[in-house]
Amino acid sequence: MNNSKDVLAKLLSTEDVHVVRAKVPTASFDVVGRTLTLPTFVNLDENVENLMIGHEVGHALHTPAKKIMNDKAFDDKLVKNYANVIEDVRIEKLIQKQYPGLRTDFIAGYKLLADNDFFQIGDKDVNSLNLIDKINLYFKIGLKSGIKFSKEEFAIASRVDSCKNFDEVVALAKELAEYARDKKKKEEEKKAEQYQEAQNDLDDLDNEEEMEEQESDDFDDDEYEEGDAPENDDEEETVAKDEEDTKSRSGAGEHQAEETPPTFDERELESATQDALDKSMEDHAQLDNKIFRTLDIPEYPYGTDPIITYKQILDMLTKIPEGQPTDKWGDPVDANDPECVTKQSVLDRINGDDHVINDKGHYDYIYMFDRYDECRPYLGATSGAYYKEDYDNFMNNIKSDIDYMVKEFEMKKSAQRYARTETAKSGQLNANKLYNYKLSEDLFKRIQVCSDDKNHGFIMVVDWSGSMHSIMRDTIRQVIVLSTFCRKVNIPFEVLAFSNHDNSYNEKDPLTEGKKDIMRKFAEKLREENTAYMQRQEMWYYQLLTNDMNQKDFDCMCYMLHSHVWHYSRELALSGTPLSEALEVAVGYTGRFVKKHNIDKMNFITLTDGAGWSRGMQCNHEKLRNMGVETKWSVKRVDTLVDPVTKKHYKVSDKHEMGGSPYDYAYLDMIKTRYGASTIGYFLGRNTQQGIGEFARYNIKDSDRFDRDASRVLIRRNNGWASFSEGTGRDEMFFLDIKKLNPANAEISIDGQKSAAQIARQFSKGLKQNRQSKVLMSTFVERVA
């Protein structure tokens, strides 16, 4: 193969150039020494290799060596970078014109490189890239790149296309470099202004909250009759507070930024897509200090479906357990012990629990033993019944909202159906129009043709980890609302909770018994038979809710989920966050769901409060050493995942220090590409600097550039949520403030002693908060309708 390619290079160059095969990162041509150096590529298509050879031969034929060595313009690194891109456009046009047979290789080669994200565009908006990158993509990939030029940019791109010689290339590179610098400077100045505005907005929001609190305090003070006010007010504290309020409202503001002239690193202006292409090609070049690991994604990554069905879960929760007698905490006890609950199902224990408190309508669960005596006054003999009362109140509370959303959904669907309706001729004569045959040719009957509605479906995967403990109940409430809506409008759905199900205390887990052996043997076989394998931690999906359930099972499951079932069942205890493994399994599982329900428009939703941890690809060091391959940790691993259905390649060897796991992005893109699915994420966190930082670190590529302050302002204005798309690996990623999670309508209390304006503002604010607390359901309904 290599010999034939070497001969091809000699023939194309029309001279006896020196062709060298070496362990180098990428192809190159020494225009002075007339030496073409070609690497040994791994996992690279023949069209791409022909493209690289044709490209370098183009330099051999048309790039003047003396001008490159003597042109002082190349002392400017940005000019040199731009000249490289423009010169590539010129020589590739010339070589394809000279050898038309290469055009197919260039078109197919660049298409393959783009499909496998060699330019590392990912889910970026290509039209937001630097102009030099837009030019690079447009001339390499063509119209399929989706590049759109402004009028000013198109004029520059046209000049790139018309460069006839190297001097014109250098001159245009100089102009383009100055154009890029001026534009970047203006953008930085505008960004500085916007940043300052965001700081001012934060100050304003802080001041508004302080004024509302002060207003509320003032009103509370008015409740006391003259002379009845508390006598223990600390005057010094009041004075200090007034001084603090005055300071916080001063023009400086705590969020004010120091005025500094806008600066930027010129490397930001260089062609990122060309640099990415060079690095990607380097990763496919065989070098001494590299190990190439390429794996296909199996349909069943664990050898079987790690799904625990809702029938298994309900059976386990509602039947009397067998085996060792235990107390309510799962600790072994004697069968005659009064605390023994062996003869109780999980459902019975939920209904009979006396650790549920009802404090003036607020229901809570006592987690700590030392709080039991403290809370005892709130406990009643039938306190477990509070769960039922609380659940019934919740379902009644959301009923009107769900009915309203169903109505909205049907109205939107009807409007879109009307928009898709066309009038068509039937081919049959209309006898009532025959009298008019001399004046009109429209004599046929007409029928109304309506395009078929798309069949929607959704899978939601919910983080079932210990860190969700404090917000799990409100999260479940959101899930119940969404699931109830889907049942009302007959949308196929599944809610899957993922966990590593760490039940080491229970060897014979009734939910996983039988499948664990299959998974263990499958993993061992992968490790023994391959030089590279995927190191997966244990992962299970709990099928919590689905449209396949009858109403009785649906109500029973919702009730137990709403009643802290994870506290009562060790099999459903909160555990770890195997997010990467859950997404990998979802790639194949989503396809089976789509096929089962004949889904046209799939929606895949993730709901989590953090990130997973996965070791990813690992080496079988013993097998590699037997093959004579060096496996020291200093050797670079070049890891690639391959989707066996779409044949798309995903580079996953670069761990993102900022921005989550590359495996997660790969699996999400597989789901999107295979099934045309919409991928939506919901991240649960706190709207603080730390909370927004965690959101960005787990979910946003290049999160160090993420504007945390502007995001906090947006979340506060929206009453607890905001959506993002770029760099998330999803179509849309929502941040939900955990303080605003409860989807039930909060009671809007109106104080008649306040002014009419204050009452109106309070009522309007309450309605807005109730509406925005249902962001999960409302955003989903918008997409489906």
Residue pairs with C-beta under 8 A, 6 or more apart in sequence:
2 21
2 38
2 40
5 38
5 49
5 50
5 53
6 19
6 21
6 38
8 50
8 53
9 17
9 19
9 36
9 38
9 53
9 56
9 57
10 16
10 17
10 19
12 53
12 54
12 57
12 95
12 99
12 102
13 36
13 57
13 60
13 61
14 61
15 34
15 60
17 34
17 35
17 36
17 60
18 33
18 34
18 35
18 36
19 35
19 36
19 38
20 35
20 36
20 37
20 38
21 38
21 39
21 40
22 37
22 38
22 39
23 39
23 40
23 285
23 286
23 287
23 288
24 37
24 39
24 285
24 287
25 39
25 278
25 281
25 282
25 285
25 287
26 39
26 52
26 278
26 281
26 282
26 285
27 36
27 37
27 38
27 39
27 52
27 53
27 55
27 56
27 281
28 36
28 37
28 56
29 35
29 36
29 37
29 56
29 57
29 59
29 60
30 36
30 37
31 59
31 60
31 63
31 64
31 65
31 68
32 65
32 69
34 60
36 53
36 56
36 57
36 60
38 52
38 53
38 56
39 285
39 286
40 285
40 286
41 48
41 49
41 284
41 285
41 286
42 284
42 285
42 286
42 292
42 638
43 284
43 292
43 294
43 640
43 649
44 284
45 108
45 109
45 112
47 104
47 105
47 108
47 109
47 112
48 109
48 112
48 113
50 102
50 105
50 109
51 102
51 105
51 106
51 109
51 110
52 109
52 281
54 92
54 95
54 96
54 99
54 102
54 105
54 106
55 88
55 91
55 92
55 95
57 95
58 91
58 92
58 94
58 95
59 87
59 91
61 91
61 94
61 95
61 98
62 90
62 91
62 94
62 95
63 87
63 91
63 166
64 166
67 166
67 167
67 170
68 74
71 170
73 79
73 80
73 83
73 170
73 173
73 174
74 80
74 83
76 174
76 177
77 266
77 270
78 177
78 180
78 181
78 266
78 269
78 270
79 170
79 173
79 174
79 177
80 173
81 132
81 270
81 271
81 274
82 132
82 173
82 176
82 177
82 180
82 271
83 169
83 170
83 173
84 271
84 274
85 132
85 135
85 136
85 271
85 274
86 135
86 160
86 163
86 169
86 172
86 173
86 176
87 166
87 169
88 136
88 139
88 140
88 274
89 135
89 139
89 160
89 161
89 163
90 163
90 164
90 166
90 169
92 106
92 139
93 161
95 102
96 102
96 103
96 106
107 142
110 140
110 141
110 142
111 141
111 144
113 119
113 277
113 280
114 121
114 140
114 141
114 144
114 145
115 648
116 648
116 649
116 650
117 649
117 650
117 651
118 276
118 277
118 280
118 281
119 137
119 273
119 276
119 277
119 280
120 272
120 273
120 276
120 280
121 137
121 273
122 665
122 701
122 727
122 729
123 669
123 725
123 726
123 727
123 728
123 729
123 730
124 726
124 727
125 726
126 134
126 137
126 145
126 146
126 147
127 134
127 146
127 147
127 148
128 726
129 137
129 272
129 273
130 180
130 268
130 269
130 271
130 272
131 153
131 156
131 176
131 179
131 180
131 183
132 176
132 180
132 269
132 270
132 271
133 271
133 272
133 273
133 274
134 147
134 149
134 153
134 157
135 156
135 157
135 160
136 271
136 273
136 274
137 145
137 147
137 273
138 145
138 147
138 149
138 157
139 160
139 161
149 157
156 176
156 179
159 172
160 172
163 169
163 172
177 269
180 269
181 266
181 269
184 264
184 268
184 269
185 262
185 264
188 262
188 263
188 264
189 262
191 262
192 260
192 262
194 710
195 257
195 707
195 709
195 710
196 256
196 257
198 707
198 709
198 710
198 713
199 253
199 255
199 256
199 257
199 709
200 253
200 255
200 256
201 713
202 253
202 255
202 709
202 712
202 713
203 248
203 253
203 254
203 255
203 256
205 713
205 716
205 717
206 248
206 254
206 255
207 248
207 249
210 245
210 248
210 249
214 245
215 758
219 751
219 753
219 754
221 229
222 753
224 230
248 254
255 709
280 651
283 638
283 651
283 653
284 638
286 292
288 630
289 630
289 634
289 635
289 636
290 635
290 636
290 637
290 638
291 619
291 624
291 629
291 631
291 635
291 636
291 637
291 638
292 638
292 640
293 531
293 532
293 617
293 619
293 637
293 638
293 639
293 640
293 653
294 532
294 639
294 640
294 641
294 642
295 532
295 533
295 534
295 617
295 639
295 640
295 641
295 642
296 641
296 642
296 643
296 644
297 584
297 587
297 588
297 641
297 642
297 643
297 644
297 667
297 670
298 588
299 588
300 588
301 534
301 536
301 581
301 584
301 585
301 588
302 518
302 519
302 522
302 523
302 536
302 539
302 585
303 518
303 519
303 521
303 522
303 523
304 515
304 518
304 519
304 522
305 585
305 589
306 515
306 519
306 539
306 540
306 541
306 585
307 496
307 540
307 541
307 543
307 589
308 511
308 512
308 540
308 541
308 542
308 543
309 543
310 543
310 544
310 545
310 546
310 548
310 549
310 553
310 557
311 553
312 510
312 511
313 511
313 542
313 543
313 544
313 557
313 572
314 553
314 556
314 557
316 346
316 510
316 511
316 569
316 571
317 345
317 346
317 347
317 560
317 565
317 569
317 572
318 345
318 346
318 347
318 556
319 345
320 342
320 343
320 344
320 345
321 342
321 345
324 332
325 332
325 333
325 334
325 335
325 337
325 340
325 342
326 332
326 333
326 340
326 341
326 342
327 333
327 337
327 339
327 340
327 341
328 339
328 341
328 349
328 353
328 568
330 570
333 339
333 340
334 340
335 342
341 348
341 349
344 352
346 560
346 565
346 568
346 569
347 556
347 560
349 568
350 384
350 387
350 560
350 563
350 564
350 565
350 568
351 384
351 385
351 387
351 388
352 384
353 383
353 384
353 387
353 568
354 379
354 381
354 383
354 384
355 365
355 366
355 372
355 379
355 383
356 363
356 364
356 365
356 366
356 379
356 383
356 384
356 386
356 387
357 363
357 364
357 365
357 366
357 375
357 378
357 379
357 383
357 386
358 378
358 380
358 383
358 386
359 378
363 386
363 387
363 390
365 564
365 567
366 372
366 375
387 559
387 562
387 563
388 559
390 562
390 563
391 558
391 559
391 562
391 563
394 477
394 480
394 562
394 744
395 558
397 744
397 745
398 480
398 481
398 484
398 743
398 744
398 745
401 481
401 743
401 745
401 774
401 777
402 481
402 484
402 485
402 488
405 485
405 777
405 778
405 781
406 485
406 488
406 489
408 781
408 785
409 485
409 489
409 781
409 784
409 785
410 489
412 785
413 453
413 785
416 785
417 450
417 453
420 450
420 451
421 448
421 449
421 450
421 451
422 448
422 449
422 450
423 446
423 447
423 448
423 449
424 446
424 447
424 449
425 444
425 445
425 446
426 444
426 445
426 446
426 447
427 444
428 444
428 445
429 443
429 444
429 445
430 443
430 444
430 445
433 440
433 442
433 443
434 443
436 443
437 443
454 600
454 601
455 492
455 597
455 598
455 599
455 600
455 601
456 491
456 492
456 599
456 600
456 601
456 602
456 603
456 784
457 491
457 492
457 493
457 593
457 594
457 597
457 599
457 601
457 602
457 603
458 486
458 491
458 492
458 493
458 494
458 602
458 603
458 604
458 605
458 780
458 784
459 493
459 494
459 496
459 586
459 589
459 590
459 593
459 602
459 603
459 604
459 605
460 479
460 482
460 493
460 494
460 495
460 496
460 605
460 606
460 607
461 496
461 497
461 498
461 541
461 582
461 583
461 586
461 604
461 605
461 606
461 607
462 475
462 479
462 495
462 496
462 497
462 498
462 544
462 607
462 608
463 497
463 498
463 577
463 579
463 607
463 608
463 609
463 610
464 497
464 498
464 499
464 542
464 566
464 572
464 574
464 575
465 499
465 574
465 575
465 576
465 577
465 608
465 609
465 610
466 574
466 575
466 576
467 577
467 609
467 610
468 475
468 574
468 609
468 684
469 574
470 738
471 609
471 684
471 738
471 741
472 564
472 566
472 574
473 562
473 564
474 738
474 741
474 742
474 743
475 607
475 684
475 741
476 561
476 562
477 562
477 741
477 742
477 743
477 744
478 607
478 741
478 743
478 774
478 776
478 777
479 495
479 544
479 545
479 561
479 607
480 545
480 558
480 561
480 562
481 743
481 774
481 776
481 777
482 493
482 776
482 777
482 780
483 493
483 495
483 545
483 554
483 558
484 558
485 777
485 780
485 781
486 492
486 493
486 547
487 547
487 554
490 547
491 547
491 784
492 547
492 593
492 597
492 599
493 545
493 546
493 547
494 543
494 545
494 546
494 547
494 593
495 543
495 544
495 545
495 546
496 541
496 542
496 543
496 544
496 582
497 541
497 542
497 544
498 539
498 540
498 541
498 542
498 577
498 578
498 579
498 581
498 582
499 539
499 540
499 542
499 574
499 575
499 576
499 578
500 537
500 538
500 539
500 540
500 575
500 576
500 577
500 578
501 509
501 511
501 512
501 538
501 539
501 540
501 575
502 538
502 575
502 576
503 509
503 512
503 570
503 571
503 573
505 570
506 570
506 571
509 516
509 571
510 571
511 540
511 571
512 540
519 538
523 536
526 533
526 534
527 533
527 620
528 620
530 620
530 623
531 619
531 620
531 623
531 624
531 627
531 629
532 617
532 618
532 619
532 620
532 639
533 617
533 618
533 620
534 584
534 616
534 617
534 618
535 614
535 615
535 616
535 617
535 618
536 578
536 581
536 584
536 614
537 576
537 578
537 581
537 613
537 614
537 615
538 578
539 578
539 581
539 582
539 585
541 582
541 585
541 589
542 572
544 557
544 561
545 554
545 557
545 558
549 557
565 572
566 572
566 573
566 574
576 613
577 608
577 610
577 611
577 612
577 613
578 612
578 613
578 614
579 606
579 608
579 611
579 612
579 614
579 661
579 664
580 612
580 613
580 614
580 616
580 661
580 663
580 664
580 667
581 612
581 614
582 612
583 606
583 663
583 664
583 667
583 668
583 671
584 663
584 667
586 604
586 667
586 671
587 643
587 667
587 670
587 671
587 674
590 602
590 604
590 671
590 674
590 675
590 677
591 674
591 675
593 599
593 602
594 602
594 675
599 675
601 676
601 678
601 784
602 675
602 676
602 677
602 678
603 677
603 678
603 680
603 780
603 783
603 784
604 668
604 671
604 672
604 677
604 678
604 679
604 680
605 680
605 681
605 682
605 780
606 679
606 680
606 681
606 682
606 730
607 681
607 682
607 684
607 776
608 681
608 682
608 683
608 684
609 683
609 684
609 685
609 738
610 694
610 698
611 660
611 661
611 664
611 697
611 698
611 699
612 661
612 664
614 661
614 663
616 639
616 652
616 661
616 663
617 637
617 639
617 652
619 631
619 637
621 631
624 631
625 631
636 653
637 653
638 651
638 653
639 651
639 652
639 653
640 649
640 650
640 651
640 652
640 653
641 649
641 650
641 652
641 663
641 666
642 648
642 649
642 650
643 650
643 670
643 673
643 674
645 674
646 670
646 673
646 674
648 669
648 670
648 673
650 662
650 665
650 666
650 669
650 670
651 662
652 662
652 663
652 666
653 662
654 662
655 661
655 662
656 662
656 701
658 696
658 697
658 700
658 701
658 702
658 703
658 704
659 696
659 697
659 699
659 700
659 701
659 702
659 703
659 727
660 697
660 698
660 699
660 700
660 701
660 729
664 729
665 701
665 729
668 679
668 729
668 730
669 729
671 677
671 679
672 678
672 679
672 731
678 731
678 732
678 783
679 729
679 730
679 731
680 730
680 731
680 732
680 733
680 734
680 779
680 780
680 783
681 699
681 728
681 730
681 732
681 733
681 734
682 733
682 734
682 736
682 776
683 695
683 698
683 699
683 733
683 734
683 735
683 736
684 736
684 738
684 741
685 691
685 692
685 694
685 695
685 735
685 736
685 737
685 738
686 737
686 738
686 739
687 712
687 715
687 716
687 720
687 735
687 737
687 739
688 712
689 708
689 712
692 708
692 711
692 712
692 715
692 735
693 708
695 735
696 703
696 706
696 708
697 703
699 728
699 729
699 733
700 706
700 724
700 727
700 728
700 733
701 727
701 728
701 729
702 727
703 727
706 727
711 722
711 724
711 735
714 722
715 721
715 722
715 735
715 737
718 772
719 740
719 768
719 769
719 772
719 773
720 736
720 737
720 739
720 740
720 741
720 772
720 773
720 775
721 734
721 735
721 736
721 737
721 740
721 772
721 775
722 734
722 735
723 732
723 733
723 734
723 735
723 779
724 732
724 733
724 734
724 735
725 731
725 732
725 733
732 779
734 775
734 776
734 779
736 775
736 776
740 769
740 772
740 773
741 773
742 773
743 773
743 774
743 776
743 777
745 770
746 766
746 769
746 770
746 773
748 762
748 763
748 766
748 767
748 770
750 759
750 762
750 763
751 759
751 762
752 759
754 762
771 778
